[in-house]
Amino acid sequence: MRIELSLWQWQRIADRLPPTLRRRADRNTARYKRFVEEVLQVATGDMRWRELKSPNGSWRTVYVRFHRWSEDGVWDRVIAALEPSPELSGALQRRVGEHRRASKRRKQRSAEPARDEP
């Protein structure tokens, strides 16, 4: 299912981006809007990242930016901007929450000391 944000939805999102991202998004509106649409496509379609067919590059490029925005708290701003569209904001909130929990588990595992084999 392809997601297409309306101009109004995109403007609400762009207005809430951090200043540096906002300037980049203003210069490359189509690219940034398409990125958010692709993330929403994954979130609402309950699909795996590898299944994403992205005109902006590989699925991995989209995932890495998604991960960075997640760590920087950008998705919380996007979710707030999408509140008038509960289907989109809810799906994105679930996907971001799942991602953060999985990232936290990975970090905890990597921080655990190695166990000696008996």
Secondary structure, DSSP 4 states (H G I P E B T S, - for coil): ------HHHHHHHHHHS-HHHHHHHHHTHHHHHHHHHHHHHHHHHT--GGG---TTS-HHHHHHHHHHHHHHTHHHHHHHHTTTSHHHHHHHHHHHHHHHHHHHHHHHHHHSPPPPP-
